[in-house]
């Protein structure tokens, strides 16, 4: 299961996230989204856990908890609906 982790402190590393999430089960991958130019974290990332029951457990345990003074948001990534990406673009004739 792919898990979204938001409102992260900017100083959190991928290793720290892996350590926290691995307390609840196997972690396949961790990726923090970083600014292309500065390399700083944008305050959110994704954790992939192969076992869905472990992933559900970590979501329930960590969602709305405090991490270095910030209340983090942890939930399952929702699949994007196809066709919505260009919905706001005006048509060109």
C-alpha positions as CSV (number, residue, x, y, z in Angstrom):
1,X,0.0,0.0,0.0
2,X,1.2,3.5,-0.8
3,X,0.9,5.9,2.1
4,X,0.9,9.7,2.0
5,X,2.6,11.5,4.9
6,X,2.0,15.2,5.0
7,X,2.8,18.3,7.2
8,X,6.2,16.9,7.9
9,X,8.9,19.0,9.6
10,X,11.3,20.1,6.9
11,X,14.3,18.6,8.8
12,X,12.9,15.0,8.7
13,X,15.0,12.6,6.6
14,X,13.9,9.5,4.7
15,X,15.9,7.4,7.2
16,X,13.9,8.8,10.1
17,X,10.6,8.1,8.4
18,X,11.7,4.6,7.5
19,X,12.7,4.0,11.2
20,X,9.3,5.3,12.5
21,X,7.2,3.3,10.0
22,X,9.3,0.1,10.3
23,X,8.1,-0.1,14.0
24,X,4.7,-1.2,12.5
25,X,5.9,-3.5,9.7
26,X,8.0,-3.9,6.6
27,X,8.8,-0.8,4.6
28,X,9.5,-1.3,0.9
29,X,10.4,2.3,0.1
30,X,10.4,5.9,1.4
31,X,10.5,9.1,-0.6
32,X,10.4,12.7,0.4
33,X,9.3,15.2,-2.1
34,X,12.0,17.9,-2.4
35,X,12.3,21.3,-4.1
36,X,14.0,20.9,-7.4
37,X,16.3,23.9,-6.9
38,X,17.0,24.1,-3.2
39,X,16.9,20.4,-2.4
40,X,14.8,21.1,0.7
41,X,11.9,18.9,1.7
42,X,8.5,20.3,0.7
43,X,7.0,18.8,3.9
44,X,5.4,15.7,2.5
45,X,6.4,12.3,1.1
46,X,5.3,8.7,0.5
47,X,5.9,5.4,2.2
48,X,5.3,2.1,0.5
49,X,4.4,-0.9,2.7
50,X,3.7,-4.3,1.0
51,X,1.5,-5.6,3.8
52,X,-1.9,-3.9,3.8
53,X,-2.9,-4.8,7.3
54,X,0.4,-3.4,8.6
55,X,-0.1,-0.2,6.5
56,X,-3.7,0.2,7.9
57,X,-2.2,-0.2,11.4
58,X,0.4,2.5,10.9
59,X,-2.1,4.9,9.4
60,X,-4.4,4.5,12.5
61,X,-1.4,4.8,14.8
62,X,0.4,7.8,13.3
63,X,-2.3,10.0,11.7
64,X,-2.8,13.3,13.5
65,X,0.2,12.6,15.8
66,X,2.9,15.1,16.7
67,X,6.3,15.0,15.0
68,X,8.8,17.7,16.1
69,X,6.0,20.1,16.9
70,X,3.9,19.5,13.8
71,X,0.7,17.4,13.5
72,X,1.3,15.0,10.7
73,X,-1.2,13.6,8.3
74,X,-1.0,9.9,7.3
75,X,-3.4,8.3,4.9
76,X,-3.6,5.9,2.0
77,X,-2.9,7.4,-1.4
78,X,-6.0,7.7,-3.5
79,X,-5.7,6.8,-7.2
80,X,-6.0,9.7,-9.5
81,X,-9.1,9.8,-11.7
82,X,-8.2,9.8,-15.4
83,X,-9.1,12.8,-17.4
84,X,-9.2,15.3,-14.5
85,X,-5.6,16.5,-15.1
86,X,-6.6,18.6,-18.1
87,X,-10.1,19.6,-16.9
88,X,-9.1,23.1,-15.9
89,X,-7.3,23.9,-19.1
90,X,-9.3,26.0,-21.6
91,X,-10.0,24.5,-25.0
92,X,-8.0,25.7,-27.9
93,X,-9.7,25.9,-31.2
